[in-house]
Amino acid sequence: MGCSFQRLENSLGACDTRSPMLVHLGPKGLHCEKGGFHVDPARGVERALITHAHSDHARGGSKEYLCAAPGAGLLAARLGSRARIRGVPYGERIRLGDVIVSFHPAGHVLGSAQIRMESEGEVWVATGDFKRDHDLSCAPFELIPCDTFITEATFGDPSYEWDNPEGVCRSIFDWWEEVRADGATAVLFCYALGKAQRILAELTRFTKRPVLVAPEIERLNYCYREEGVALLPTRDVASCSVESFRGELLVTTPHFFQDRSGSALAGLGRIQTAFASGWAKTGRFGSRTYHRTFALSDHADWPSLLRTVEETGARSVYVLGDSSERLSQTLRKKGVYASRMLPDSERHRGSSCEMTVQGELFGNLSRS
């Protein structure tokens, strides 16, 4: 087994659920009482630290928002002009209550950040969503050594291992070329924030042709360009005539057409459709809905999750997400104290989870 007994011993000491935790999962989300803030709260709080501007992480109703400076424009676009938003440069340390806080690149989307929290010599890091792959549209992931690591596990399963993203984007361009040569319109569905801009940035490697985009995507493109991200020239599809679509690439979201008339796609003439998402990796996602799928994700894949935990040197790991237990079990087999991040209501109910973790760790040690 690739770890020392000392690391196991330290990990077991860290898993006493009755000991104070710098960050815990309360009814409004991740909460740091000593700092007087929440991370990506589920509803309004006094002070919210936001890892990135996706709607499942950035919600309205809080009195004050702090985020990484490159993402402040996107957060304002998400929350509206009345939101009180403070952008903090990457790496700059600020004091909140008794905690020193800093934002560090997560590589997920523009302005995405891991949040480093330090108090009484202990360092905790909450990743938010992150990826390790190269991306022209945002700052690359920064590895932060820490004692406790709170990680996502969106793709926390061994079946998810990404192909080279530049090769995937080349495949998207080649598909567009094929559809263009056939005299049809290429319609690529993807998420409006992050995925669309990543594709528009990556395609600059292969062409300078303009691309049609849904209005929501065009609005977010402005924020990217304001931060100096180079994208292909784009035109809002809502302001273009149908006659101009032949041979074009239209980057859009599924709900853009759902919100319009049911015949919106038919109005484009002859089309070929595709979807870009990490969920396409299984080979089943979208196979009956789209002509093509491209497995392109803005999250860490399984090998990246394992590598990142190891490289942080964290003694304790808490996992968020639907695949949290799979990742936790795998990490425990490697001798790391790891468990899914339990809400306070479950964490204080008893020590059964702690006993399970300790039992697995000691069992692995006896077999090593």
N, C-alpha and C positions, 0 to 999 in steps of 0.2 A: 504494500500500500504506500502511495507516494506522499505520506505526511508523517510527522513525528508524533510521539506520544505527548510531548509538551503541547502541541497544537490541539490535540484532542482534549487534554486536561483543561486548557484555557477555554476551549469551546464549551465544555460541559459546565464550567463555572459561569459562562455567559448566559446559559439557558434557564437560569432560575427566573421563572416568570413573576416571582414576587419582588424581585429587585427593581429599582427604578429604571425606567427606560427613557432615554432622551426624546425619542419619538414613539408615539403609540397610535393605534388606529381607533379613533373615537367615532362618535355618531356622525360627525361632519367630515371625516377623512383623517389623513395623517396630521397629528397634532404635536407640536413641541411646546409644552407648557412653559418651560424655562425661557424660551425665546418669545413667547406670546404670539405665535403664528401657526397657521395651518399650511400644509403643502397640497396644492390642487384640491381645495375643499369641495365637497359635494353640494354645499349651499353656502349662503352668505356668512361671512365671519368678519371680525375686526380687521385682521391683516392676513392676506393670502399671498403666499409665494407660489408662483406659477411656473411649471417646468416648460410648458409650451402652449400654443394657442389653439390646439384641437379642442372641440367642444366638450369632450369627456374629461378634460383636465382644466379648462378655463371656463368658469361659470360666473354669471352675474350675481350681484347682491352684496358683495363684500365692500367694506368701507375703504380699504386700501389694497393695492396690488403691487407686488414687486416681481420683476422678471428680469431676465438677461436683456441688456440694452438692444441687441439686434432684433429681438422679438417684440419690442414694445409697440411698433406700428401694427403688427399682425394682431396683437392682443387688443389694441384700441379698435381695430376693424371688427373684431369679434364681439367686444363688450359695449362699444358705443362711446361717443364723445364725453359722456358724463362720468365715465369710470375714472377713478383717481389712480393713475399708473406711474410707477417709478421704474425706469430702466437702469439696471446696474451693470457696468462693464464686466465682461468675463474676468474672473480672477480677483476682482476687487473685494476686499474683506470689509464687512460692515457688522456692527454690533446691534443685535436685537435682544433686549433683555440681558440674560446671562450667557448668550450664545453668540459665537462668531460665525457668520454666514457668508458664503460666497457662491457664485454661480459659475459653472464650468460646462463647456460644450458637450452635448450629448449626441450630436450627429444624426438626430432624428429628422428635424425640419429646421428652417431658418429660426434662429433664436432659441432653439431648444436647449435645455440646461439640466445638468445634474446639480443638486443642491448639497453643498458640503456644510456640515454643522459641527462645530467644535465647542466643547464645554468640559472644564476640569480635566483636560488632557486626553479626552476621548473624542474620536472623530467618527461621525456618522455621515453616510452619503446616501441620498435618495436619487435614483437614476431618472425617474420619470420614464418615458419611452426613449430607447436609444438604439443605435446600430453602430457597428464597427466598419462597415463598408465605406469606400470612398464615395463622395457625393459632391458634385460641383455646386450645388445650391445652398450648402450650409457648412459651417465650421466642423471639422472632424472631431470625433469623440476624444476626450481627454481622460486618460487613466488617472484616477485619484487614489492613492493609498489610504486605507481607512481601517478602523477597528470593526465597524458594523456597516453592512452593505444592504440597502433595501433596493431590490431589483424587480423589474418587470419580468414577465414570462409569457408574453403573448404567444410566442412560438416555442414554448418550452417542451418540445417533443423531438426525439432523434430523427423523425421523418423530415424535419425542416432544416435543410442545409442549402444555402443559396448558391446559385451559379454566379459567375463573374458578372457584376451589374453592368459593366461597360458592354459586355457581350450581349446581355439581354436588351440593352438600349439599341445596340446595332441591329438586333433582330426586329425591334419595333420599326426602325427606319427602313430595313429591307422589306418588311410587310407593307409599309406605306408605298414604297416604290412599286411593289407588285400590284397593289390596288390602283395606283395612279396609272400604270401602264395599261391596265384593264379598262380604264375610263370610268371607274367608279369613285366613290367617296369613302375614305378611311375614317371610321368613327371609333375613337379610343376612349373608353370609359375608365375613369380613375377618381381618386379622392381629390377634392378641390384644393385643399391645403397640403402642400408638401409633395405629394406624388406628382401632381400636374407640373409643378415648377421644376421638380427634379428631371422629369422627362424633357421639358422644354430647355433645360440647361444642358443635359447630356446630348440632345440632338444637335446642339451647336457644333459638335465634333464632326458631323457628317453633312450638314446643309446649312444654308442661310435663308431658306424659303420661309415665308410667313406661315403661321398656323392659325386656324380658327379655334376659338375657345368659348366656353360658356361664360355668361356675364359674371358669375360668382368667381370663376377662375381669373378672369381679367382684373377684377377688383383686387384680388390677392397678389396678382403679378406686380401690381404697382408697388406694393410693400417690398417685394423682393428687389425690384429695380432700384428703389430708394436706398437699399442697403448694398448696392453695387453688384448684385448678382446678374450675370449676363444670361439672358434668355433669348430664344428665337423671337423674331418679330411676331406679334399676335394681333388678331382682330376679333372683336366681340361678334359672335355669330348672330346675335339678335339684331345687329345693325347691317347685316349683309343680305344680299338677295340670293334666293335659292339657285339662280343660274350660275353663281360663282363657285358652287361647291364641288363641281366635278374635278376629280383628281386631287382635291385638297385633303389635308388631315384636320379633323375636328377632334379636339381634346375636350371632353365634357364629363359631366356627372350623370348617373342614371336618373336622379330626381329632376334634373333640368327638363327632361322630356316628359317625365311623369307629371310635372306641374303645369305643362302646356297641353295642347290638344293631343289626343291619342294618335293623331296622324302625323305628328311632327317628324318622326323618322321617315315615314313614307314620303313626306314632302322633300326629302333630300334626294330623291331619285334612287338609283342603284347604289347600294352601300355594302361595305364589309365592316363588321364590328369586332372589337377586341376589348379585353379588360386586363388592366395591369394591377396585380395584387400579390402579396406573398401567399395568400390562400390558394393561388393557382398551382402551387408547387405539388399538391397532392395529385393533380391530373384530373380531378373530378369537378373542381370548382368551375362553374360557368360553362361547362362543356356543352350543355344543351341550350344555352342562351346566347353565346357569342361564337363567332367563327374562329377566333383565336384567343388564347390567354397567354399572358406573360407574367412569370413569377418574379416580380420586382417588389421588394419589401423595404420599408423604412424602419423595421425592427431588427433586433439581433436574432440570428438563427441559433440553433441548438449549440453548435461548437463555439460560437461567440459568447453565449451566456456562460458556458463552463470556463472558457479561457479568461473572461473578464473577472469572474469571481476569484480565480486563482491569482491573477495578476494584481488585484487590489491588496492581497494579503489579509483580507478580512477574517477575523476570528469567528464572527457571527454573521449569518445571512438570513434576511427575511424576504420572502418572495410574495409578490402580488400577481394576481391574474388567474385565469381559468386553469392553467397548467402548472400552478404553483406546487402542488404535491409531487408531481413527477420530477420536477427539477430539485425539490428539496430532498427527496429520497436519493437521487443520484449524487447530490453533494454530500449527503451523510455517508454514503458508501465510500467517498473519497476522504472521510475523516473531518469534514467541516460541519460545525453545528449549523444546521439550516432548518427552517420551518416556514410554513406560510404565515404571513402577517395576520395574526388573529385580532378581531375586534376586541375591545375591552370587555364586552359582555361575555365573550368566550374565554378570554385570557384569565379572567379572575374566577372562572367557574371551578377550576381545579387544576391539577398538575398532570392529567392524563397525557396531554400532548408532550409535556416535558419528559415524562417517563418513557414514552415511545421513542423520542429522539435519543435519549440517553441509552436506552436498550439497544437501539440500532447501532449507535457508535461503539458501545462496548462489544457488541456481537461482531462487528467488523474488525475491531482490534484483535479479538481472540482468534480470528481466522487468518490474520495477516502473517 
